[in-house]
C-alpha cells in the first residue's frame, strides 16, 4: 500500500502539481518530463540502480550481485535485511518509487526550456551515478554516512536535499528562461496544482509511514507527525504571506503544505507531535524566505522553486532531526553529524550533477532552440497542445 501511495506521488501527483505552475504552452511537456522520467528511472533501477544502492559492497557503493535484480526477482522468497517482514520485490518497488520521485522533482527547476531527450538521458545517468550511491551512503548498513550515525528516516537528505541541489545546479547549467525577470510567468492553472498537492499530501503517508518497513507503531507515528507538520507548514506560510502582503494565496498555502511535508520527512520516525509542529513551521519559514527573497536576490531561474522548497526544507529537516530525535543522547553532537552529512551530500550531488550536465551539453545539448521556447515546448517538442 505504501508503495502504491508513493508511486501516485509521481503520476499524477508531481505531474499535475508542476503542470499547473507552468505557462499553458508548456503544461503537456512538463507532464511528459515526469512520465518519461518515471519509465527511464524504472529501467535504470532494475538494471543496476537497486544493486548499487541496496546490496553489500563497501561504504560508497553497493555490489553488482543484483544486476537486473538478480535473486531479488526469481522467487526465492528472500527478504532484504532493511525490510525483513516483506518479500524483496516489494522493497525493490518501494525504493524505486523514491527514486522516481527524486528525479521527477529535479525537472521542476528546468521546465519550459530543457530538451526532452536530454532530460531522459540525465534521468538515467543521475539515477545510477548520484541517487544510488547517496541512498547507499545513508540507508544501507554498509554506507559510510549510515555508520557515521546520520539519521534520515524517509528521505530528507536522500530525496529532497539531493533533488533541490541538483535542480539548482541543472537550472544554472541550462540557463534562465527567455524573458525571466522581465516578463510575467504566472501559473496557468492553480486548480491543477492544488489537485497535485492533494495527491502529494496523501501519498506522503506512504512515503513516511512506509519507511518503517512494517505496519505498526513506528509507521502510524510517522503518519501522525506527517499530518501535524503538513498543517504547521500551511499555517506558517499563510501567516508570513498575511504579514508581508496582507492576504494568503492558494499557491502559498500549497507551497507551505509541501514545505512542511518535506521538513518532517527525515525526522518522521523519531519525533512526536510537538517537535513535528516546530519542524513544519521552521521548514515553511525557511522555504518562504528562499522563494520570496533569496531567489530574487541571487537571480537564479529555478522555475518551480525546487531548491527553494526541497533543498531548503530538506536541509532544515535533516539538521532539526538531530535536535529533536527521541533516540539521540547528545542533540548538539547529532546536529553536527546531521549538518556534516547534509553538506557532504549536497557537495557530491552538486559536483556530479554539473559533470553529467557538462557531458550531455557537449554531446546532445541541454536546451531547446530559442524559437521552440517562444512557441512553447508542447508544440515544439511533442506536437500537441491543450488547445488541440
N, C-alpha and C positions, 0 to 999 in steps of 0.2 A: 504493500500500500504506500509506504514512504517513497519507494522508487517511482511509482506512478505519479505521485504528487510532485516530486522534484522534476520529472520529465515534463509535466504540464507547465512548469515554470518557464520552459524554453518556448515551446509552441503549444498553446497560444500566448503564454504569459509575457515573456520578454518581447516576442514578435509584435503583439498589438500594443504593448506599452510603448515601445520605440516608434512604431508606425504612426501613432497619434501625435508624437512630438515633432516629427519632421514636416517639411512642406509637402503639400498634396502631390506634387510631381515626383516625389521620392518615396512615397509610402510603400509601394509594392517592392521596390528594390531593397528597402530596409527589411521587410519580411523575408525576402529571398536570401539576404545575408544570414539571417538567423536560421532559417530552414536548411539552407545549403550547408552551413557550418555544422549543424547537428548531424547531418549524414557523414560529412568528412571526419568529424571527431570520432564518430562511432567506428569507422573503418580504422582510423589510426589507433584507437583504444584497443580494439580487438586484435590488431596485428602486433603491436608492440607496447603501446602505452600502459596497459594494465600490468604487464610483466615488469616494465621499468619502474613502475610505482609501487607495486604491492607484492613482489616476490623478494626473497632474501638475496642480497648481493653484498653491498658494502654500505657505508654511511651516506654515499652520494647517489648511487643508482641501485635499482633492483637488478635482478639477474635476467637471463633470457630463457628461463625454463618454461615460461608460459607464452611464448610467441604463438600467435594465432589461438591464444587461450589455452593451448596445450591440454593439461589434465583438468583444467578448470571447467571444461565443457564436455567431457566424454562420459559423464555419468558414473564417476567413481564414488559419488556420494560424499566427497570430502568437503570440509568447511574451511574457510580462511581463519587463521588464528584471531584476527581482529573482529570476526563475526561468527563465532563458533556455533551459534544456535540456528543458522540458516544455511541452506546449500550454497556453495560458492558461486554458481551462476547468478544468484540474487545479489550477492555482494558485488560481482562484476558490473551488473546493470546499475546498481545504486551508485557506485563510484563513477560509472560512465555519465550518469545524469549530472553529477557535479562538474565533470569536465566539460560537458556540453554547455552548461550554464556559464561557466567561466569564459569560454571562448566567445559565446554569443554576446556577453556583456561588453567585451572589448570593442566590438564593432560599433557600439553606440558612439564612440569617440570620433569615428571617421565616416559616418554615414553621409550621404549626399555628395561624395567625391571620390571614394575608393572603388577601383575596378573589382568586379565580382570574381574574376578568375584569380587575381592577385590575393583577394581575401580568402579564397578557398585554399590556395597554396599556403598562405600564412597560417590558417587554422590547423592544417596537418602538421607543419613544422613546429608550431608553438606548442601543440599538444605533446609532442614527443620530446622536444628539447627544453621546454620550460615547465609546463604543468606537471608532467610525470615526475621529473626529479624533485620539484618542490614538494609535491604530495609525498614522495618517499622520505624526504628530509623530516617532514613534520609529523607524518602519521604512522609510518612503518616503524616497528620496534628497532630496526637497524638504523634508521635515519639519524643523522648526526644532530639535528635540532631536537628530535624526539628524546634522544639520550641526554641532551643538554638540559632538558626539562621544559622546553617550550610547550605551552598549552594552546591548543586550538581545537575546541570540541567539534565544530561543524564547518569550518572553512573561512573564518575571518581573515586569516593570513593566506591560506592556500587559494581561496576563491576570490575574495573581494579585494584585498590589498593587491594581489597579483594582477587581477583584471584592471583595477584602477591605474596602477603604474604602467602596465602595458598599453592601456588606452591612451594615456598622456603621451608616452613616447611615440606611439604609432601616429597619433594626431600631429605631432611635431614633424615626423618624417614625411607624412603625406602633404602637410601644409594646410592653411586655413581655406575655408570655402570662399569662393568669389563673392565679394561684397561684404564679407564678415566685418562687423564693426561699423559698417556704413549703411547697410540695408536691413530692414526688419526681416526677421526669420522666425515668425511665431509658429507655434504648433498648429497643425491644421485640424485636429480633431481630439479634443481633450476627453471626449466620451470614450474613445478607444483607449486612451492612456489610462483612464480610470478603470476600465474593464481589465486591462492588463495588470494594473496594480492589485486588483482583487484576486486575480489568479496567483500573483506573487505572494500575497498575504496568506492565502490558504495553502499554497504549495510549500511555503516556508515551514509549516508544521511538519511536513515530511522531511524537509531539509535539516532542521534542527532535531526534531524528535527521532527521526530515523537514525541519526548519528549515534544514538545509544546502542544501536545494533541489536536491540531486543525490545519487546513490548514489556514495560514495567515502570517502576517509579522514575528512573532516570529519564526515560522517554517522555513521560507525562509531565515531569517538572520542566523539561526543556520546552515543551509546548506551552506550558503555563507562562513561563517567563518571556517566551517569544511574543505572546499576546500583550503582556504588560509593556515590554519595550516598544512594540509597534504603536500602541496607544500613546505612550510618552513621546515618541518621535513626532506623531501627528500634532499633539498639543504644543510641543516645543516650537515647531516651525510656524504653527498658527500664531502663537504669541509673538514671535520675532517679526513676522510679517505685519502683525497688527501694530506693533510699536514702530516699525520702520516706514510703513506705507499706509497705515490706517485701516486696512482691510485684509482678511485672509483670502488667498486664491485657492481654487481647486487644485491647480498644479502644485502649489506649495504644500497642501495637505497630503497629496500623493507622494511628493518628494520627502516629506517628513516621515511618512509611513515607511518608505523604503530605507531611509537613513536609520530609523530605529531598529528595523529588522536586521540590517547589516551589522550594526554595532553590537547587538546581543549575540550574534552568531558564534563567535569564538568562546563566549562565556556561558552559553545556554545550558551546558551540562553541569556547571559548577556553582551557580548562584541562585538566590531566592528572588522573590518579587521586589523587595526594596532595592537591592543593587541593580536589578533589571530596569527599574524605572529611572534610576540615575544614569545608567549606561545609555538608555534610549534617549534621554534628554540631552546628554553630552554629545552623542552622535549626531542628533538633529542640529544642535547648535553649531557644531564644527562644520557640518555639511552646508548649512545655510551661509556661514561665513565664507566657505570656499567657493560656493556657487554665485554668491552675490557680490563679493569683494575681491577675493584673491584672483579669480578668473579674469575679471575686468582689469585688475591692477597689472597682471603679468601678460595679458593679451593673447593667451593661447586659445585655440579653437577646438575645444573638446565638445563636440556638437551636443551631446545629451548628458553632459556632466558625469561621465563615467568616473573620472578621477575625483571630482568634487563630491560624489556620493560614495562610490565603492572604495576608492583609495583612502579617502579621509576617514570614513566611518569604519572601514576595515582596520586601519591603523589604530584609531581611537579604541575600538572594541578589543583589539589584541592587547594593548597596553593596560586597559582597565580590567581585563581578565585577571592580570596579576594582582591588582589591588583588591578585587572583590571575591576571587575564587575561594570557596569554603575550605578546600583541601590544602591551601597554602599556609605554611607555618610562618614564613617571613615575607610579608607582602612586598616590602620595598625591594628585597632581593629578587623576587619574582617579577616585579615591574621591570627591573633591569634585564632579566632574561627575556621577557616578552619584547621589550624595546629592541634589544640586540637582534633577536630573531626576525622581527619585522623589518628592521633596517637592512639586514643581510639579504632577506628575500627580495625586498624592494630593489636593492642594488643589482642582484643577479637578474631579476626579471627585466629591469631597465636595459642592462647591457645585452642580454640575449635577444630581447625584442628588437633593439636597434640593429643588431647584427643580422637578424632574419630580414628585417625591412631593407637594409642596405643591399643584401644579396638579391632579394626579389625585385627591388627597384632597378638594379643593374640588368637583370635577366629579362623580366617581363613588364616592368613598370608598375607603379602603385596606383597612379591617379588617372581618372578618365580625362579625355581631352576637354579643353575649355568649352567648346560648342556643345558637347554632351552634357556637361554640368549645367549650362544655361538651359538646355532643353528639358533636363530632368532625367534622372537615371532610370526611371520606369520605362520610358520610351527608348532611350539611348542604349541601355544595357539589356533590356528584356522584351522590348517591342510590345508593350502593353501599358495600360494606364487605368486609373479609376474611372475615367470618362469614356472608356470604350467597352 
